[in-house]
Every structure is written in structure tokens, then in C-alpha cells.
Amino acid sequence: MLVVISILGVLAAVAVPVAGKFIGNGKTEAAQTEYSNVQKAITAAMTDAFTNNATGTDGAGPWTFGNTTEAKSKPYGGTDLTVATGYTVGAYIAGGAASLAGRYSYTAAGALTQLTFNGVAVP
């Protein structure tokens, strides 16, 4: 019995760090995937609106949108990005802008920056 418990202890000591590494990789890849999806949604909205530059709701920019409440889990709260009158990025994302775990900044020149993901700053 003591041998079995020792073997289980050794297996646990090896398995826990390995499993933790996979969880960390998953969060990083989720942030990268969402960023890519947001870029595509902005491009689609601008294409449909026949514009090269976002105008936002105030025309100035940069605009912050997505998980602006910094929620760490669903449901995320936040705001949408209006690319042009009648065209919002959330319309091109499954679940709308409220389903975004990240908070983003977008400029009229087309620069998209992911500021946070699930309430944690993105390096």
C-alpha cells in the first residue's frame, strides 16, 4: 500500500506542473484568437460601410470598446465600436461586443490594440 501511495505522489508531482502549463497556453491563445476575430470584424464592418477609416460615435478616436467593465468572467459588460453610421463591430462578432473578454483601443488610422483580456493587462 505504501508503494502505491508513493507512486501516486510521484505522478501527481509530475502531472500538476504540466497541466498548469497547458492552462496558461490556453489563455494566451484565447487572447490571440479573440484579437484576430476583432480585427476581422472591424475589416468586415468597414467593408460593408464602404469606408477606409473608422469614424466612431464622436469622430475623434481613439475609441475603447469590448470588456470595458474589466469583468474577469462572463457575462462581460462593455461597449461596442461604431465604425460608421449603422455599422458596429459587435454585429460581426458572435454574441456581440458584450461577448468580448478583451478591452480594445482603436484609432481612426486603423491601429487596434488589445489592452486587457479577462481583466488582466496584455503585455
DRENROFI-858932 format. One record per residue (C-alpha): residue number from 1; residue in three letters; z, y, x. Coordinates in steps of 0.02 Angstrom, whole numbers, plus 32768, in hexadecimal, padded with zeros to 4 digits. Example, Ala and Ser with C-alpha at 12.3 -4.5 7.8 and 13.67 -1.06 7.14 Angstrom:
<nodes>
 num residuo    z    y    x
   1     ALA 8186 7F1F 8267
   2     SER 8165 7FCB 82AC
</nodes>
This chain:
<nodes>
 num residuo    z    y    x
   1     MET 8000 8000 8000
   2     LEU 802A 8077 808E
   3     VAL 7F80 8056 80DD
   4     VAL 7F27 8081 8039
   5     ILE 7F87 8124 8028
   6     SER 7F60 8151 80DD
   7     ILE 7EA6 8131 80C2
   8     LEU 7EA7 819D 8024
   9     GLY 7EFF 8228 8084
  10     VAL 7E7B 8226 810D
  11     LEU 7DEE 8227 808D
  12     ALA 7E3C 82BA 8032
  13     ALA 7E51 831A 80D6
  14     VAL 7D97 8306 80F8
  15     ALA 7D55 831F 8046
  16     VAL 7DB1 83BF 8014
  17     PRO 7D65 8433 809A
  18     VAL 7CB8 83EC 807C
  19     ALA 7CC4 8409 7FC0
  20     GLY 7D02 84BB 7FDE
  21     LYS 7C6A 84E0 8049
  22     PHE 7BF6 84AC 7FBC
  23     ILE 7C50 851D 7F3F
  24     GLY 7C3B 85B2 7FB4
  25     ASN 7B82 858D 7FCB
  26     GLY 7B6A 8583 7F0F
  27     LYS 7BB2 8631 7EF3
  28     THR 7B43 867B 7F79
  29     GLU 7AA8 8629 7F32
  30     ALA 7AD6 865F 7E81
  31     ALA 7AE1 8714 7EBB
  32     GLN 7A39 8707 7F15
  33     THR 79E6 86B6 7E7F
  34     GLU 7A26 8739 7E06
  35     TYR 79EB 87C4 7E7B
  36     SER 793D 8777 7E7E
  37     ASN 793B 8768 7DC0
  38     VAL 796E 881E 7DAD
  39     GLN 78E1 8854 7E23
  40     LYS 7865 87F1 7DBA
  41     ALA 78AA 8839 7D17
  42     ILE 7897 88EB 7D59
  43     THR 77E5 88C6 7D90
  44     ALA 77BB 887B 7CE5
  45     ALA 7806 890F 7C88
  46     MET 77A8 898C 7CF4
  47     THR 7706 892B 7CDE
  48     ASP 7719 892A 7C21
  49     ALA 7744 89E4 7C23
  50     PHE 76AC 8A0D 7C90
  51     THR 7717 8A69 7D0F
  52     ASN 7735 8A60 7DCB
  53     ASN 77DD 8AB9 7DC9
  54     ALA 7876 8AA1 7D5D
  55     THR 78AC 8B38 7CF9
  56     GLY 7956 8AFB 7CBE
  57     THR 79AC 8B50 7C2E
  58     ASP 79C4 8BF3 7C8D
  59     GLY 792C 8BF1 7CFF
  60     ALA 7990 8C0E 7D9E
  61     GLY 79D8 8B6C 7DE5
  62     PRO 7A19 8B0B 7E3A
  63     TRP 7A52 8AA6 7DA4
  64     THR 7ADC 8A26 7DA1
  65     PHE 7ACC 8996 7D27
  66     GLY 7B00 88E2 7D0B
  67     ASN 7BB6 88AD 7D17
  68     THR 7BF8 895F 7D22
  69     THR 7CA3 892B 7CDE
  70     GLU 7CBC 88BD 7D7A
  71     ALA 7CE9 8826 7D0E
  72     LYS 7D04 878A 7D76
  73     SER 7CD1 8710 7CED
  74     LYS 7C6E 870B 7C4A
  75     PRO 7C5C 8769 7BDC
  76     TYR 7C23 87F0 7C54
  77     GLY 7C1D 88A0 7C14
  78     GLY 7BAE 8928 7C50
  79     THR 7B14 898F 7C3B
  80     ASP 7A59 8976 7C38
  81     LEU 79D3 89D0 7C9E
  82     THR 794F 8A30 7C3D
  83     VAL 78AE 8A2B 7CA2
  84     ALA 784D 8A98 7C28
  85     THR 7862 8AC8 7B73
  86     GLY 786E 8A27 7B11
  87     TYR 7874 89B5 7BAA
  88     THR 7918 8971 7BEB
  89     VAL 7936 88F0 7C73
  90     GLY 79AB 888E 7C03
  91     ALA 791A 8865 7B8F
  92     TYR 78CF 87FF 7C1E
  93     ILE 796D 879E 7C4A
  94     ALA 79AA 8709 7BE7
  95     GLY 7A4A 8743 7B91
  96     GLY 7A24 87FA 7BB5
  97     ALA 7A78 886C 7C33
  98     ALA 7B23 8835 7BF5
  99     SER 7B03 8789 7C42
 100     LEU 7AF4 87D2 7CF2
 101     ALA 7B85 87A5 7D65
 102     GLY 7B4D 8826 7DE5
 103     ARG 7B55 88E4 7DE5
 104     TYR 7AB6 8936 7E24
 105     SER 7A78 89E0 7E5C
 106     TYR 79C2 8A10 7E43
 107     THR 7967 8AAC 7E7F
 108     ALA 78CC 8B00 7E3A
 109     ALA 7875 8AD0 7EDD
 110     GLY 788E 8A18 7EB4
 111     ALA 7921 89E9 7F23
 112     LEU 7990 8963 7ED4
 113     THR 7A3C 8942 7F1D
 114     GLN 7AB9 88BD 7EE6
 115     LEU 7B63 8912 7EF2
 116     THR 7BD5 8888 7EB2
 117     PHE 7BCA 87D7 7E6C
 118     ASN 7C53 8797 7DF8
 119     GLY 7CB8 8830 7E25
 120     VAL 7CB1 880E 7EE1
 121     ALA 7C57 8882 7F5A
 122     VAL 7BB4 883C 7FA0
 123     PRO 7B9F 8851 805C
</nodes>
